[in-house]
Amino acid sequence: MRIANPAKQAGMKLNQVTVGVTDYAAAVAFYRALGLTQIVDAPPRYARFETPTGETLSIHAEAAVGTTTIVYFEVDDVDAAVAAMAARGITAVSPPADQPWLWREARLADPDGNAICLYHAGDNRRFPPWRIPAGEGTA
């Protein structure tokens, strides 16, 4: 399923996240098992994946990786998503838990230690009770 061109939508949109990896094959296998569709394959250096709604994530192989990157994937049911990952051999670093910022989250890690957060926030992602009122958060 192809979605409308996000460039035609108002405001900033998450388009691309790139994470460094040291083992191209292991990273490709991990992100495929996570459920992403691989759309670019340029071994041993680069691959790009797509979510069902069109956001993309890339891996770039480097000899040494040091990162604080966290990639967030929203899912409808965090517990079911973690169970599906476990069935594919991916173990959660931290199990599903409700957070004080009103999200339910679980954490995973790819083969190079890049943090992956599976979460469900619903309207609380964009419209938390503490959201800045319209007009006050603009420069």
Rosetta constraint file for C-alpha pairs under 8 A:
AtomPair CA 1 CA 52 HARMONIC 7.28 0.50
AtomPair CA 1 CA 53 HARMONIC 7.90 0.50
AtomPair CA 2 CA 53 HARMONIC 7.53 0.50
AtomPair CA 2 CA 54 HARMONIC 7.23 0.50
AtomPair CA 3 CA 53 HARMONIC 6.53 0.50
AtomPair CA 3 CA 54 HARMONIC 6.71 0.50
AtomPair CA 5 CA 9 HARMONIC 7.47 0.50
AtomPair CA 6 CA 13 HARMONIC 7.16 0.50
AtomPair CA 14 CA 55 HARMONIC 6.89 0.50
AtomPair CA 15 CA 55 HARMONIC 5.34 0.50
AtomPair CA 15 CA 56 HARMONIC 6.07 0.50
AtomPair CA 16 CA 55 HARMONIC 6.47 0.50
AtomPair CA 16 CA 56 HARMONIC 4.89 0.50
AtomPair CA 16 CA 57 HARMONIC 5.45 0.50
AtomPair CA 16 CA 58 HARMONIC 7.32 0.50
AtomPair CA 17 CA 56 HARMONIC 6.63 0.50
AtomPair CA 17 CA 57 HARMONIC 4.74 0.50
AtomPair CA 17 CA 58 HARMONIC 6.17 0.50
AtomPair CA 17 CA 71 HARMONIC 7.39 0.50
AtomPair CA 18 CA 57 HARMONIC 5.67 0.50
AtomPair CA 18 CA 58 HARMONIC 4.48 0.50
AtomPair CA 18 CA 59 HARMONIC 5.50 0.50
AtomPair CA 18 CA 60 HARMONIC 6.95 0.50
AtomPair CA 19 CA 57 HARMONIC 7.80 0.50
AtomPair CA 19 CA 58 HARMONIC 6.37 0.50
AtomPair CA 19 CA 59 HARMONIC 5.05 0.50
AtomPair CA 19 CA 60 HARMONIC 6.31 0.50
AtomPair CA 19 CA 67 HARMONIC 7.98 0.50
AtomPair CA 19 CA 69 HARMONIC 7.05 0.50
AtomPair CA 19 CA 114 HARMONIC 7.24 0.50
AtomPair CA 20 CA 59 HARMONIC 5.78 0.50
AtomPair CA 20 CA 60 HARMONIC 4.99 0.50
AtomPair CA 20 CA 61 HARMONIC 5.75 0.50
AtomPair CA 20 CA 62 HARMONIC 6.23 0.50
AtomPair CA 20 CA 65 HARMONIC 5.89 0.50
AtomPair CA 20 CA 66 HARMONIC 7.91 0.50
AtomPair CA 20 CA 67 HARMONIC 7.52 0.50
AtomPair CA 20 CA 112 HARMONIC 7.87 0.50
AtomPair CA 21 CA 27 HARMONIC 6.82 0.50
AtomPair CA 21 CA 59 HARMONIC 6.35 0.50
AtomPair CA 21 CA 60 HARMONIC 5.97 0.50
AtomPair CA 21 CA 61 HARMONIC 4.71 0.50
AtomPair CA 21 CA 62 HARMONIC 5.95 0.50
AtomPair CA 21 CA 64 HARMONIC 7.99 0.50
AtomPair CA 21 CA 65 HARMONIC 6.27 0.50
AtomPair CA 21 CA 111 HARMONIC 7.77 0.50
AtomPair CA 21 CA 112 HARMONIC 5.63 0.50
AtomPair CA 22 CA 61 HARMONIC 5.30 0.50
AtomPair CA 22 CA 62 HARMONIC 5.43 0.50
AtomPair CA 22 CA 63 HARMONIC 5.75 0.50
AtomPair CA 22 CA 64 HARMONIC 6.53 0.50
AtomPair CA 22 CA 65 HARMONIC 6.64 0.50
AtomPair CA 22 CA 112 HARMONIC 6.51 0.50
AtomPair CA 23 CA 27 HARMONIC 6.14 0.50
AtomPair CA 23 CA 61 HARMONIC 6.81 0.50
AtomPair CA 23 CA 111 HARMONIC 7.64 0.50
AtomPair CA 23 CA 112 HARMONIC 7.65 0.50
AtomPair CA 24 CA 28 HARMONIC 6.13 0.50
AtomPair CA 24 CA 43 HARMONIC 7.07 0.50
AtomPair CA 24 CA 44 HARMONIC 5.88 0.50
AtomPair CA 24 CA 45 HARMONIC 6.80 0.50
AtomPair CA 24 CA 46 HARMONIC 7.73 0.50
AtomPair CA 24 CA 59 HARMONIC 7.86 0.50
AtomPair CA 24 CA 60 HARMONIC 7.90 0.50
AtomPair CA 24 CA 61 HARMONIC 5.98 0.50
AtomPair CA 25 CA 29 HARMONIC 6.17 0.50
AtomPair CA 25 CA 44 HARMONIC 7.85 0.50
AtomPair CA 26 CA 30 HARMONIC 6.11 0.50
AtomPair CA 26 CA 111 HARMONIC 6.52 0.50
AtomPair CA 27 CA 31 HARMONIC 6.21 0.50
AtomPair CA 27 CA 59 HARMONIC 7.52 0.50
AtomPair CA 27 CA 110 HARMONIC 6.80 0.50
AtomPair CA 27 CA 111 HARMONIC 6.11 0.50
AtomPair CA 27 CA 112 HARMONIC 7.76 0.50
AtomPair CA 28 CA 32 HARMONIC 6.11 0.50
AtomPair CA 28 CA 47 HARMONIC 7.37 0.50
AtomPair CA 29 CA 33 HARMONIC 6.05 0.50
AtomPair CA 30 CA 34 HARMONIC 6.12 0.50
AtomPair CA 30 CA 110 HARMONIC 6.52 0.50
AtomPair CA 30 CA 111 HARMONIC 7.31 0.50
AtomPair CA 31 CA 35 HARMONIC 6.64 0.50
AtomPair CA 31 CA 36 HARMONIC 5.91 0.50
AtomPair CA 31 CA 49 HARMONIC 7.68 0.50
AtomPair CA 31 CA 110 HARMONIC 7.87 0.50
AtomPair CA 32 CA 36 HARMONIC 5.16 0.50
AtomPair CA 32 CA 37 HARMONIC 6.38 0.50
AtomPair CA 32 CA 38 HARMONIC 6.86 0.50
AtomPair CA 33 CA 85 HARMONIC 7.47 0.50
AtomPair CA 33 CA 88 HARMONIC 6.36 0.50
AtomPair CA 34 CA 85 HARMONIC 6.55 0.50
AtomPair CA 35 CA 51 HARMONIC 7.99 0.50
AtomPair CA 36 CA 49 HARMONIC 5.82 0.50
AtomPair CA 36 CA 50 HARMONIC 5.69 0.50
AtomPair CA 36 CA 51 HARMONIC 5.44 0.50
AtomPair CA 36 CA 52 HARMONIC 7.63 0.50
AtomPair CA 37 CA 49 HARMONIC 5.25 0.50
AtomPair CA 37 CA 50 HARMONIC 5.17 0.50
AtomPair CA 37 CA 51 HARMONIC 6.57 0.50
AtomPair CA 37 CA 52 HARMONIC 7.92 0.50
AtomPair CA 38 CA 47 HARMONIC 7.23 0.50
AtomPair CA 38 CA 48 HARMONIC 5.86 0.50
AtomPair CA 38 CA 49 HARMONIC 4.18 0.50
AtomPair CA 38 CA 50 HARMONIC 6.34 0.50
AtomPair CA 39 CA 47 HARMONIC 7.55 0.50
AtomPair CA 39 CA 48 HARMONIC 5.60 0.50
AtomPair CA 39 CA 49 HARMONIC 5.37 0.50
AtomPair CA 39 CA 50 HARMONIC 6.64 0.50
AtomPair CA 40 CA 46 HARMONIC 7.74 0.50
AtomPair CA 40 CA 47 HARMONIC 5.06 0.50
AtomPair CA 40 CA 48 HARMONIC 4.80 0.50
AtomPair CA 40 CA 49 HARMONIC 6.95 0.50
AtomPair CA 41 CA 46 HARMONIC 6.52 0.50
AtomPair CA 41 CA 47 HARMONIC 4.70 0.50
AtomPair CA 41 CA 48 HARMONIC 6.88 0.50
AtomPair CA 42 CA 46 HARMONIC 4.96 0.50
AtomPair CA 42 CA 47 HARMONIC 5.75 0.50
AtomPair CA 43 CA 47 HARMONIC 7.20 0.50
AtomPair CA 44 CA 61 HARMONIC 7.02 0.50
AtomPair CA 45 CA 59 HARMONIC 7.93 0.50
AtomPair CA 45 CA 60 HARMONIC 5.57 0.50
AtomPair CA 45 CA 61 HARMONIC 4.77 0.50
AtomPair CA 45 CA 62 HARMONIC 7.66 0.50
AtomPair CA 46 CA 58 HARMONIC 7.13 0.50
AtomPair CA 46 CA 59 HARMONIC 5.64 0.50
AtomPair CA 46 CA 60 HARMONIC 4.75 0.50
AtomPair CA 46 CA 61 HARMONIC 6.39 0.50
AtomPair CA 47 CA 58 HARMONIC 5.56 0.50
AtomPair CA 47 CA 59 HARMONIC 5.41 0.50
AtomPair CA 47 CA 60 HARMONIC 6.96 0.50
AtomPair CA 48 CA 56 HARMONIC 6.78 0.50
AtomPair CA 48 CA 57 HARMONIC 5.75 0.50
AtomPair CA 48 CA 58 HARMONIC 4.16 0.50
AtomPair CA 48 CA 59 HARMONIC 6.47 0.50
AtomPair CA 49 CA 56 HARMONIC 5.52 0.50
AtomPair CA 49 CA 57 HARMONIC 5.23 0.50
AtomPair CA 49 CA 58 HARMONIC 6.05 0.50
AtomPair CA 50 CA 54 HARMONIC 5.73 0.50
AtomPair CA 50 CA 55 HARMONIC 5.70 0.50
AtomPair CA 50 CA 56 HARMONIC 4.48 0.50
AtomPair CA 50 CA 57 HARMONIC 6.44 0.50
AtomPair CA 51 CA 55 HARMONIC 5.40 0.50
AtomPair CA 51 CA 56 HARMONIC 6.31 0.50
AtomPair CA 65 CA 112 HARMONIC 7.43 0.50
AtomPair CA 67 CA 114 HARMONIC 6.70 0.50
AtomPair CA 68 CA 114 HARMONIC 7.15 0.50
AtomPair CA 68 CA 115 HARMONIC 7.66 0.50
AtomPair CA 69 CA 114 HARMONIC 6.11 0.50
AtomPair CA 69 CA 115 HARMONIC 6.42 0.50
AtomPair CA 70 CA 114 HARMONIC 6.53 0.50
AtomPair CA 70 CA 115 HARMONIC 4.70 0.50
AtomPair CA 70 CA 116 HARMONIC 5.63 0.50
AtomPair CA 70 CA 117 HARMONIC 6.90 0.50
AtomPair CA 71 CA 114 HARMONIC 7.98 0.50
AtomPair CA 71 CA 115 HARMONIC 6.41 0.50
AtomPair CA 71 CA 116 HARMONIC 4.96 0.50
AtomPair CA 71 CA 117 HARMONIC 6.13 0.50
AtomPair CA 72 CA 116 HARMONIC 6.06 0.50
AtomPair CA 72 CA 117 HARMONIC 4.78 0.50
AtomPair CA 72 CA 118 HARMONIC 6.09 0.50
AtomPair CA 72 CA 119 HARMONIC 7.14 0.50
AtomPair CA 73 CA 116 HARMONIC 7.60 0.50
AtomPair CA 73 CA 117 HARMONIC 6.22 0.50
AtomPair CA 73 CA 118 HARMONIC 5.08 0.50
AtomPair CA 73 CA 119 HARMONIC 6.33 0.50
AtomPair CA 74 CA 118 HARMONIC 5.85 0.50
AtomPair CA 74 CA 119 HARMONIC 4.88 0.50
AtomPair CA 74 CA 120 HARMONIC 5.35 0.50
AtomPair CA 74 CA 121 HARMONIC 7.43 0.50
AtomPair CA 75 CA 81 HARMONIC 7.19 0.50
AtomPair CA 75 CA 118 HARMONIC 6.57 0.50
AtomPair CA 75 CA 119 HARMONIC 5.93 0.50
AtomPair CA 75 CA 120 HARMONIC 5.52 0.50
AtomPair CA 76 CA 120 HARMONIC 6.02 0.50
AtomPair CA 77 CA 81 HARMONIC 6.21 0.50
AtomPair CA 77 CA 120 HARMONIC 6.77 0.50
AtomPair CA 78 CA 82 HARMONIC 6.13 0.50
AtomPair CA 78 CA 96 HARMONIC 6.40 0.50
AtomPair CA 78 CA 104 HARMONIC 6.84 0.50
AtomPair CA 78 CA 105 HARMONIC 6.66 0.50
AtomPair CA 78 CA 106 HARMONIC 6.96 0.50
AtomPair CA 78 CA 118 HARMONIC 6.37 0.50
AtomPair CA 78 CA 119 HARMONIC 5.91 0.50
AtomPair CA 78 CA 120 HARMONIC 6.39 0.50
AtomPair CA 79 CA 83 HARMONIC 6.22 0.50
AtomPair CA 79 CA 96 HARMONIC 6.04 0.50
AtomPair CA 80 CA 84 HARMONIC 6.16 0.50
AtomPair CA 81 CA 85 HARMONIC 6.20 0.50
AtomPair CA 81 CA 118 HARMONIC 7.76 0.50
AtomPair CA 82 CA 86 HARMONIC 6.15 0.50
AtomPair CA 82 CA 91 HARMONIC 7.95 0.50
AtomPair CA 82 CA 92 HARMONIC 6.86 0.50
AtomPair CA 82 CA 95 HARMONIC 7.75 0.50
AtomPair CA 82 CA 96 HARMONIC 7.59 0.50
AtomPair CA 82 CA 106 HARMONIC 7.42 0.50
AtomPair CA 82 CA 118 HARMONIC 8.00 0.50
AtomPair CA 83 CA 87 HARMONIC 6.30 0.50
AtomPair CA 84 CA 88 HARMONIC 6.54 0.50
AtomPair CA 85 CA 89 HARMONIC 6.40 0.50
AtomPair CA 85 CA 90 HARMONIC 5.07 0.50
AtomPair CA 85 CA 91 HARMONIC 6.94 0.50
AtomPair CA 86 CA 90 HARMONIC 4.88 0.50
AtomPair CA 86 CA 91 HARMONIC 5.43 0.50
AtomPair CA 86 CA 92 HARMONIC 7.59 0.50
AtomPair CA 90 CA 108 HARMONIC 7.75 0.50
AtomPair CA 91 CA 108 HARMONIC 6.87 0.50
AtomPair CA 92 CA 106 HARMONIC 6.79 0.50
AtomPair CA 92 CA 107 HARMONIC 5.75 0.50
AtomPair CA 92 CA 108 HARMONIC 4.71 0.50
AtomPair CA 92 CA 109 HARMONIC 7.57 0.50
AtomPair CA 93 CA 106 HARMONIC 7.60 0.50
AtomPair CA 93 CA 107 HARMONIC 5.32 0.50
AtomPair CA 93 CA 108 HARMONIC 4.97 0.50
AtomPair CA 93 CA 109 HARMONIC 6.73 0.50
AtomPair CA 94 CA 106 HARMONIC 5.52 0.50
AtomPair CA 94 CA 107 HARMONIC 5.01 0.50
AtomPair CA 94 CA 108 HARMONIC 6.99 0.50
AtomPair CA 95 CA 105 HARMONIC 7.71 0.50
AtomPair CA 95 CA 106 HARMONIC 5.01 0.50
AtomPair CA 95 CA 107 HARMONIC 6.78 0.50
AtomPair CA 96 CA 104 HARMONIC 6.45 0.50
AtomPair CA 96 CA 105 HARMONIC 5.17 0.50
AtomPair CA 96 CA 106 HARMONIC 4.28 0.50
AtomPair CA 96 CA 107 HARMONIC 7.74 0.50
AtomPair CA 97 CA 104 HARMONIC 5.42 0.50
AtomPair CA 97 CA 105 HARMONIC 5.48 0.50
AtomPair CA 97 CA 106 HARMONIC 6.49 0.50
AtomPair CA 98 CA 102 HARMONIC 6.82 0.50
AtomPair CA 98 CA 103 HARMONIC 5.94 0.50
AtomPair CA 98 CA 104 HARMONIC 4.30 0.50
AtomPair CA 98 CA 105 HARMONIC 6.44 0.50
AtomPair CA 99 CA 103 HARMONIC 5.35 0.50
AtomPair CA 99 CA 104 HARMONIC 5.90 0.50
AtomPair CA 99 CA 105 HARMONIC 7.06 0.50
AtomPair CA 101 CA 128 HARMONIC 7.99 0.50
AtomPair CA 102 CA 121 HARMONIC 6.66 0.50
AtomPair CA 102 CA 124 HARMONIC 6.47 0.50
AtomPair CA 102 CA 128 HARMONIC 7.86 0.50
AtomPair CA 103 CA 119 HARMONIC 6.51 0.50
AtomPair CA 103 CA 120 HARMONIC 5.67 0.50
AtomPair CA 103 CA 121 HARMONIC 4.54 0.50
AtomPair CA 103 CA 124 HARMONIC 7.22 0.50
AtomPair CA 103 CA 125 HARMONIC 7.71 0.50
AtomPair CA 104 CA 119 HARMONIC 5.44 0.50
AtomPair CA 104 CA 120 HARMONIC 5.33 0.50
AtomPair CA 104 CA 121 HARMONIC 6.63 0.50
AtomPair CA 105 CA 117 HARMONIC 6.55 0.50
AtomPair CA 105 CA 118 HARMONIC 5.67 0.50
AtomPair CA 105 CA 119 HARMONIC 4.29 0.50
AtomPair CA 105 CA 120 HARMONIC 6.68 0.50
AtomPair CA 106 CA 117 HARMONIC 5.79 0.50
AtomPair CA 106 CA 118 HARMONIC 5.32 0.50
AtomPair CA 106 CA 119 HARMONIC 6.44 0.50
AtomPair CA 107 CA 115 HARMONIC 6.87 0.50
AtomPair CA 107 CA 116 HARMONIC 5.65 0.50
AtomPair CA 107 CA 117 HARMONIC 4.61 0.50
AtomPair CA 107 CA 118 HARMONIC 6.30 0.50
AtomPair CA 108 CA 115 HARMONIC 6.03 0.50
AtomPair CA 108 CA 116 HARMONIC 4.91 0.50
AtomPair CA 108 CA 117 HARMONIC 6.28 0.50
AtomPair CA 108 CA 118 HARMONIC 7.74 0.50
AtomPair CA 109 CA 113 HARMONIC 5.08 0.50
AtomPair CA 109 CA 114 HARMONIC 5.41 0.50
AtomPair CA 109 CA 115 HARMONIC 4.72 0.50
AtomPair CA 109 CA 116 HARMONIC 5.56 0.50
AtomPair CA 110 CA 114 HARMONIC 5.41 0.50
AtomPair CA 110 CA 115 HARMONIC 6.78 0.50
AtomPair CA 110 CA 116 HARMONIC 7.23 0.50
AtomPair CA 121 CA 125 HARMONIC 5.20 0.50
AtomPair CA 123 CA 127 HARMONIC 5.43 0.50
AtomPair CA 123 CA 128 HARMONIC 7.05 0.50
AtomPair CA 124 CA 128 HARMONIC 4.30 0.50
AtomPair CA 124 CA 129 HARMONIC 7.55 0.50
AtomPair CA 126 CA 131 HARMONIC 7.80 0.50
AtomPair CA 127 CA 131 HARMONIC 5.93 0.50
AtomPair CA 132 CA 136 HARMONIC 6.36 0.50
AtomPair CA 132 CA 137 HARMONIC 6.13 0.50
AtomPair CA 133 CA 137 HARMONIC 7.26 0.50
